[in-house]
Amino acid sequence: MTSVPSKNIWIKRQQCPCGDWKCYVTCEGDVEETSVASQLEKNETFQSDSMVSPYVGMVFKSDDDAFEYYGNFARKNGFSIRKERSRLSPQLGIYKRDFVCYRSGFAPARKKSTAEHHRDRKSVRCGCDAKMYLSKEVVEGVSQWFVVQFSNVHNHELLEDDQVRLLPAYRKIQEADQERILLLSKAGFPIHRIVKVLELEKGIQGGQLPFLERDVRNFVQNRKKIVQENDALLTEKRENDSMELLEACKVTKEMDGDFVYDFTTDENDKVENIAWSYGDSVRAYTLFGDVVYFDTSYRSITYGMLLGVWLGIDNNGKTIFFGCVLLQDETARSFAWALQAFVHLMKGKCPQTILTDLELGLKDAVRRELPSTRHAISIWNIQPKISSWFFLSLGARYPEFKSMFDDLYHAENADDFEHRWSQMVSMFGFGSDKHIALLYSLRASWASSYMRGYFLARMATSAYLKSVESFLKAICCAQTCLRSFFEQVGSSSNFQNQLRQEMQYMLTKTCMPIEEHARNFLTPFAFNDFQHELVLSMQCALSEMPDGSYLVHHYKKMDVERFVIWIPEDEQIHCTCKEFESSGMLCRHTLRVFILKNYFQLPEKYYLSRWRRESSLVFYDNQDTQTNDDGWFQEFQSLTETLLTESSITKERSDYVHRELPKELKRLISETDGKGVLVPVNPTHSLIEALLDLSPMLQLAAAIRELLAERRWKHVESGLRLICCHLFV
């Protein structure tokens, strides 16, 4: 049995926000903390479909690849393997490897012990001859490993699947389980009780963990010995690395006057908390600091510190870095200092809204330190915890509960929320559940009916949270000390390292003057959202009220109405959906009223500066591309009209276009990525499949839209012209 060591100093926090130290939250989607059992199941599925028995002449890139392959083959067939011998040469290094069955050879004779309680354990080795020998050769300068001998003949019984998983080679305690085991052991839980708790938390039957009770016992004993031996060294490392981090901040400040940092020390003058930011981040905050996401999902066992990262979203929908903090603990006092430090680093400016995870201490700190800032909790931070809390206890009723909870989140108003909440608590018997009580106490920060009107700037979405997770994994990956972490943060947050972007062509869909006007102001990200609402506004019906306001609803969905107030004197418009207050983008209901009022251009105050092109942090190539490309688009429109007209003259022409156009579209979409680089044609490309089901004219329109959006038409114009020319012949 082996324990899987930590690969870097940061791991996902698993302590439940309910405050009960015994409560445990699983980290969904974290590859490094996935249990060995689930990984082995994936391996077995792959092996059963495609694994081939090793054979003489089989080639591997490295001996490690060969060992992994043979190990997977062994597990599938009921045994395990070990490395036996290797041979070394000055020219090739290790050039021979012998892998054998775990029962190969015989145990060496032992001297009889005179101890009174000597354990005479029998060896599992029985002289099995199953093996795989490899030899390294250099072919055209590339090292390769060839199988030179292979035998799968065993002189012992092979194990079934439920037995082979208990072999020592396959019994591993993952990092997440190690942390949980140590926490329970520190609380005084006996080993057998720890195993039971792990089984209950994972929702598996007794004896189905990927390790045994004695493995847990050995791990706890070994870890206690290591901690006792290294506690002084670890304390010294923490102090030294913290001082080195502080020194790195001082040096960076001397080199870059825009760099800012703050820290506190304890009674022994040791670094306690430290926060820092960069000039680019502070400048970005002046533009996009209206909403901040404060992530506290990572912590370090090595340093006993909590990692907090302040992030935002720019006008292109990209995650931007505002600042970073390391805290000695997770108390409300530490969170309060972190918020004070952040406001200080950002030159005293507080955000309109701060998004956080479920964290009671952080909630109290926000209320005290940022009294004018609204506190929001994204539903995407809550949903993984919902699964961890209720999936096992509800069993088959969990899907019903999940559906009801999702509907409750979208309740229209607070009264509706309270009514549905009472129904849910009664239906599932949640009257005394601590997690339900926690969610209810924080409802004003996560329920849509309470949060409507909070300015969130499209940050409370799954897409943004995925972008945040990607950024955090990049800065937390494989960092072995605080200094290297500091350098990685600096590199990731440097806007100069971001590639210059080519301005995406923004294709109009409605040909309405309002859309054309908006295209001149908004970034492609913001224009895409605006365009989506504008298109949907065409499906809205409205009724004017006696006071000059409007009731707006979908022409088919009469049960959901929005109330739009129109004040013509100063061109003020307000909708009860509060989309503009939430995202800074006008909703379909208000756009419908503007269209009714014959507005060809929206008042510029409805184009917030945070969504305008001029606010971009990253420079675009070809800023004037939009105007120049309009000529190309008009030419394509003319080409399309010509193709439609000529193909409709006779049935022969129509058949020709219907036959040749799909072929040309495959080439247009798949041949080039716009930079002259060939891309393999994928016959199952979803767009191509969709196009083939359309009429020739619609196929061409869809293809042109795709090509215009990706700025690829200059490379493929000749293909369409060729079809048109053939029609004239």
N, C-alpha and C positions, 0 to 999 in steps of 0.2 A: 504494500500500500504506500502511495506517495501523496503528499499534499502539493497542490499547485501553487507555486510562489507568485507573489505580486509582481507584475511587470512594470508598474510605475507607482508613484507615490500617491496618486489620486484614485479613489474608488467612489462609486455611487452610494449616497446615503440610503440606509434602509430602515432607519428608525421611524416609527409611525408618528405622525403629527398629533395624535390623540394624547400624547404625553405618557402613555403607559410603556415603560421600557421593555416589557415583555412582548409588546405588539410589534409586528414585523411586516414591512411592505416590500414586495418583490419588485425588482427593477426590470420591467419589461423592455425587450429590445436590446439589452446590454449583452453583446456577444461574449465578452470576457467572463461574465458571471452566469452564463448559461450552464445548467447542470450537465455533468458528464453523461447522465442517463439519456437526456434528450439528444446530445451529440452522437452518442452511440446508436441511437435509433435511426438518426439520419444516415449515419455511415452504413448501417445494416441495409437500409432501404436502397442506397446506392449500390452496395456490394451485390445484393441479391439480383439486381437488374443487369449490372455490367461488369462485375469482377471476374477476371480470368485467372485461372490457376497459374502460378509462376512456372516458367519453363526455361530450359537451357537456351541461351541466346537472347533472352529478354533484356531490354536496355532501360536504365534509369539515369536521370541527370545527376543524382548524388546518392551516396550510401544511406543518407537519412531518408530520402524518398523510398529507397528500396526497403528499409527497415519498417517504415510506416505501412507500405503496401503489404509486406509479408505479415505484419502484425494484424492488419485488418482481415487478411485472408485467414490467419490463424483463429481469430475470434469467431469468424463466421463458421469455421469448421470444428470448433470445440477444444481449442488448446491455446496456449500462449507461447511466446518465443523469448529468447534472450540473445545478447551479443556474446560470442564466445572468444574467438581469436581475431587478431588483425596483424598484418605484416607491413613493415615500413621500409622504404628505400630512400636514399638521399635525393634521387631525381624526382620521384613521383609522390613522395610522402607516403601516406597509407595507401597501399595499392591492392590489398586483399582484405576481405571481410567475411567472417563466418557467422551466420545466424542459425541457431539451432532451436529445437523444441525445448520447452522448459523442463522436460523430463529426460533430456539427453545426458549421457555420461552417468557416473556413479559418484556418490558422496565419498570424500576421502575418509579414511579410517580415523577415528578420534581416540585420543588417549582417555582411558577411563578415569573419571574424576573421583576423588576421595571424599567429595562433599556429601553430606548426609542426605540432602534433598536435591540431588542432581536430576534434571529432567532429560530423559533419553528419548528425544523426538526423532521419529523416523523420517528419512529423506524421501522426497517424491521422485528422485532421480532413479530411473530404471534402465538406462542404456538405450533410450529411444534413438533411432537413426534418422528421424525426420530433420531435414536441414535445407538451407539455401546458401551456397557459397558464391561470392562475387569477386570479380577482378576488374581493376580500373585500367582503361586504355585511353590514350589521347588520340583523337581522330580529328585531323585538320585543326589542331590547336585547341580543341574542346575536349574536356575530360568527360568520359562516360563510364558507367558501371554496367558490366555484363554478368548475367547469371551463368556460371560455369558448371555448377552442380546443383541439382534439386532432387529431393526425395520427399514424398508425402506418406511414407510408410511408417506407421506407428506400431509399437509393441504394447500399447496400453489402450484402454477404452477412451474414446473422445467424449467430451461433455456436452450436455444439452444446453440450450440458450440460457435457461434459468440457473444453470450451474457455472457456466463459463464466466459469467459476469463477476463471480466471487473470487476468481483467481487474483492473486496480488497485483498482476500487471494491469488489471482493469479497475482496481479499486482506488479511486482518487477523491480527495476532498477539495472541492473548488474554493476559491478565495472567499466568495460570498458565504459559503457554509462555514468556513474557518472563522470568520468574524462572528457569526451567530453562535457557534459552539463556544468560543471564548467568552462571549457576553453572558451566556447562560451558565457557564462554569464559574465565572466570577460572581454570579448571583447565588451560587451555592447549589445549583441543580446537580443531582447525581448523574452519572453517565447514561444509565438506562432511561432516565427521564429526558435528558437532552435528545436522545435518539427518537423518543416518542414525540417530542415537540416538533422536531424536524419533519417527521412523517406526517403529522397533522397539518403543518404549514404547507407542505408540498402536495397534500391531498392524495397520498399514496398509501397502499396497504403496508402492514408491518413486514419488515424484512426486504423491502423493495428499494431501499436507498442504495446508491452506487458504492457504498462502503459499509463495513460492519461495525458493531458496537466496540469491538476491541481496537479497531482503527481509530475511533473517536478517543478512546482511553489513551492510546499511545500518543496521539496527536496532542492531547491536553497535557500529558506528562512531559513530552519533549518541549512543547512551547513554554511551559512554566520554567523548565530548566534553562532554556535559551533566554527568557526574559530576566531571570535572576542573574545570569552571567553577563548579559549585555545591557542591563538597565542603565548603568552608569554611562556606558559608551553611547547609548541612544540619547540620553539626556544631553550629553556633551555635543552630539551631532546636531540636535535640534537648536541648541543655543548658538553654535558656530555657524550653522547654515542661516539662521535668522539674522545674525549680525552681518553675514556675507551679503544677504539680500538687501539689508539696509545700506550697506556700503555701496552696492551696485546702484541703488537709487540715488545716493549722493553723487556718485561719479557721473551718472546719466544727467543729473541736474546741472552739473558743471559743463557738460558738453552740449546740452540742449536746454536753454533757458525756459522753454515752454513746458518742459516736463514738470509735473507736480506730484507731490507725495505727502503723506501724513502718517504718523505712527504714535503708539503709546508704549510705555515701558512699565514693568511691575516694580515692586518695592526693592528688588535686587538689581534694578537697572537693566533688565533683560527685555528684549523686544516682545511685546504682548500682541498687539494688533498693528497691521500695516496696510495702507491703501495707496494706490498710485494711478496715474493716468498720463496721457501724452498730449502734446499740443494739438495734433490732428483730431484727437478725440474730443478735446474741449471745444475746438472750433465746430466740429460736427454737432456737438450738443447745443450750440447756439442756434442751429438750424432745425435740428430734429429732436431736441430734448423735451418735447411736449409729452412724450410717453416713454417710460423706461421699464425695461424688464430686468428684475433683479433675481438672478439665478443663484440658488444655494444648494444645488443637488449633489455637489462633490465635496468630499472631505478626505483628509489624509490620516491614515493610521500611524504612519511613520512620524509625523510631526504633531499629531493631535490637533490639527487645525482645520477649520471650515473655510472653504473657498467660496467667495461671493463674486459674481461678475455682473456688471451693469451693461446692458445692451440696448440697442434701439433699432429703428428701421428707417432707411433713407427713402428718398422720393422714387427710387427704382425698385423698392421692395426688398433691398438687401439688408442683411444683418450688419450692424455697425457696433463697434466696441467703444464704450464710454469710460470704463474704469474697472479696477480689480481690487479686492480686499481679502486679506487673510486674517481670520479671527481665531482666538484661542479657545472659545467655547460658543455655544449656541443659545446663550441667554438673551433676554430682552435688553440687558445692559450693553452687551456686545453689539447687538443689532442696532441699538440706538446710536452708538459711536460710529458704526459703519455709515449710517444715513447722514450723520453730522459731517463726517469726513467727505462723503460724496458731494454734498451741497457746497462744502468749502472748496473742493477741487474744481467744481463747476462754477466758481466765482459767484456763489450765493444764489444761483437760479434753481428753483424747485420745479419739478415736473408737474404737469397737470394731473397725470395718472401714473401710478406705479403698479406694475404687474408682478406678482410673486407666486410662489408655490404655497400650499397649505402650511402655515407656520404660525402658531399662536404667538410666540415671542416676537416674531416679525410684525404681526398685526398690531400688537401693542406699541411697538417702536414707531411704526408709521404714523399711528394716531397721535403720538406725542411729538415726534420730531418733524413731521410733515403735515401739520393740521390742515393746510389748504389743498393738499394733494389727495386725490381719490385713490383708494386702494382696491385693486381688482385681482381676482384669481381666475386664470384661464380654465375653462372647462376641460381643456386638453391636459392640464396638470392633475385634474381630479379623476378623470376616467380610469387611468391605470390603478389608482388606489381603490376605486369602486370594485373593480374585479378582484383585487387582493383581499378586500374586506368581506365580500358577500358571495363570491362564486362558490366556495365550499359549503358555507352554512345554508345557502338556499338550494343548492343542488339543481334539480330539474326546473325549479321555479326562477332561477336566475335570469334567463332570457326575458321572462315576463316582467321581472323587476327592472331590468335594464331598459326595456322599452318604455316602461312607465316613468322611469327617472329621466330619460331623454325628453319625453313629452313635457314633463314637469319643468325641465330647464327652459323650454321654449314657451312657457306660460305667458299669456298676453299682459297680465298685470299682477300686482302683488296679491290682490284678493284671490284671484284664480290660483296663484302659486300656493297660498296658504291652504286653500280648500283641497287641492290635489295632494299636497304634502300630508295633510291629516288622513286622507284616504289611503295613501301609500303606507304610512306608519301603521294604521289599523289593519290593513290587508295582510302585511307581512310580519306583524307582531314585533315592530321595532321600538316599542314604547320605552325600553330601558337600554337600547343599544348606544354605546358611547360614540361610535362613528357617525351614526345618524344625528346624535346630539351635536357633534362637532360641525357637521355640514350645515345643520340648521342655524347654529350660532353665527356662522360665516355667510349666511345666504345673501346678505346685502352686497357681498363682494364677488359672487360668482353666478347667481341666478340672473337670467336675461331680463326678467321683469323688473328687477331692482337696479340693474346696471345700465338699462337703456338710457343713452345720453352720455355715458362715460366716453371720453375721447380715447380711443384705442388704436387708431391709425392702422387698422388691418393687422395688429399684432396678436390678437386673441384667436388665431387660426392654427390649424394643424400644420399648414405649410410653413408658417413662421417658426413654430416650435421645432419642427424638423431641422430648419436652418440653424436654429440656436444650438440644437444638440450636435449638429455637424461641427459647428464652430468650437464648442466646448471639447469635443473629442479631439479636435486638432491641437488645442493648447494643452490638453491633459494627457496626451498620448506619450508614453515611454519617457516621462520625465523622471530622472533619478534623484534630483536635488532641487532646492528652491531657486538656485542661480540659473540652472538650465530652464526651469519653468518661466522665470522672469524674462529670459531671452526669447523664449518661444512666444510668450504673450506680446512682447514688443514687435516681433516679426509679423505675427498674425494681425495686429491692430494697425500696422503701417499702411496708410492708404496709397503710398507711393508704390507698394508692391502689387497693387491691384492692376490688372491689365487694362489698357485703354480699350473702351468698348466702341463697337461700331453702332451708330444710331440705327435702331430697328425701324423699318418702314412701317408707318401706321396707316393701314388701309381703312378707308371709310366704308361703312356698311349701309348707311341710311341715305346718303347724299343730302342730308339736311344741313342747312347753314350753321346750326348750333354745333353739330358734330365737327364741321370743318373749322369753326372758330376754336373749339376746345383743343383740337389737334395742334394748334399753334402755341398753346400754353403748357400743356401737360406732358409729363414723361410717358414713355410707352406703357410702363406699369400702371400709372394712374389713368391714362387714356383708355386702357383696356377695361378697367372697372367702370369708367364713365360710359364707355360705349355699350357695355353690357346692360347698364341701367337704361340707357337711351333706347336700345332695341326693345327691352321689356316694357318701356312706357307705352309703346304702340299697342300693347295688349290691355291697357288700362282704360276703363270707362270711368267717367266722373259726372257728378251732379253738383250744380251750384246751389249753395244755401242762400237764404234771404240776406244774411249778413256779409255776403261776398266771399265766404270760404267755400271749400269744396270737399265732397266725399269721394274718395277715389278707391276703386277696387278692380281686381282682375275681372275681365269680362265673363269668365266662367265661374269664378269663385266669389260668390256674393256674400259669403259669411264673414270674410275678413276685409274690413274697410279701414282706410286711413283718412284722417282728418287733416286737410291742408289749409293753413291760414295764409292769406295773401294780403299784404299791405302795400298797395301801389305807390304811396307817397314816396317811400324810400326803398322801394323794390325789395322788401323783406318777405321771405317765404319760410314757413315752418311746417313740418310734417310730424304727426304723432309717432311715426316709426323711428324718428330721431337718427336717421342714418347719417345726415350731414354732421350732427353733433358727435357721432361716434367715429366716423371715418374721415370726415372732411370732404366727402364726395356726395353730391346731390343724389337723391334717390329717384326711382322711376316715377313716384307719385308727384314730386315737385316738378320734375322735367315735363310730365304730362300737362301740368298747369301752365308752365312757361310756353309750351307749344301752342296751347289753346289761346294764350295771350299774344300770339304772333311774335314771339321773341326769336330773332334770327341770331342773336348773340347773347350769351348770358352775362349778367353783370360780373365784372372781373373780381369782385370780392368773394365770389363763390369758387374761384380758383385759388385755393390756399397756397401760400408761398412754399410750404413743405412738399407740395406735389408738382411744383413748376420745374421746368427744365433748367432754369438759371440757378436753381438751388443745388444742382448735382455736385457731389463730392468728387466723382470720377469723371475725367474729361472724356468726351466723345470724339472719335474721329469723324470727319465729314459732318460738321454741325449743320451745314446748309444742304445736306443730302436730300431732305424732305422735298424742298422746292424743286431741285434738279430732277428728282425721281418722278415727280408728277407728270413730266413729259413722257417718260417711259410708260407710265400707267395708262395715259391717254392713248399712246400708240398700241398698247395691248388691247384696250377697249375697241379700237378700230379694227384690229386684227380679229378679235372675237366676233364682231358684227359681220365682218366679211366672211368668216368661216361659216357662220350661221346662215347667212343669206345664200351663199353658193352651195352649201350642202343640202338645202331644202328645195332646190330646183327640180331634181329628179331622184327617183328611188335608188338608182345606181350610185349617185354621189353620196346620198345619205348612208347607204350600206358601206361605202368605202371609208367614210369618216368614222362610222361606228366600229369598223374593223381595225383601222390603223391608229385611231386616237388612243385606245388603251395601251398599245405597244409603246407609243411615243411618251405617254404619261409615265410609264414605268422608267423609261430612260431619263426623263426630265427630273423626276423626284429622286431617283436612286443613283444617278451617274456621278454627280458632283456635289460637294458640300459648300460650294460657293467660293472655294479657294483653289480650285483646280485639282483637288485631291479626290481620286476615285473612291467611291464607297460601294461595297458589294451589294448587288441587287438582292433585296429580300422579298421573295414572292409572296410572303404572308404579311407584308406591310399593311397595317390596318387602313391607312389612307387609300392605298391602291385598291384594296378589296372593296372599300366603300365606293370608290369612283366607278368601279366596274358595274355596280348596280344602278348607276345613274344614267340619264340620257347623255348623248355626246355633248350637248351644249352645257349641261350642268357639270359634266366631267371637266370640260375646259375651264369653266369659271372657277371650280374648286382648285384646279391645278394652278391657275394664275394667282389665286389668293395665297396658296402655299408658297409659290415662288416669290411673290412680291414680299411676303412677310420675312422671308429669309434672304432677300436681295440676291437671287440667283438667276434672274431672268436674262441677264446679259450673256450667260453661258449657254442658254438653251433656246434662244429665240429662233434659231435657224430651223429647228425641228418643226415647229408649228407653221412657219412660213412654207416649209416644204410641202406640208399637207395642203395648204391653201393653193399653192402653185399647181399641184397635181389636179385640183378641181377645175382649173382654168384650161387644162389641156384637152 
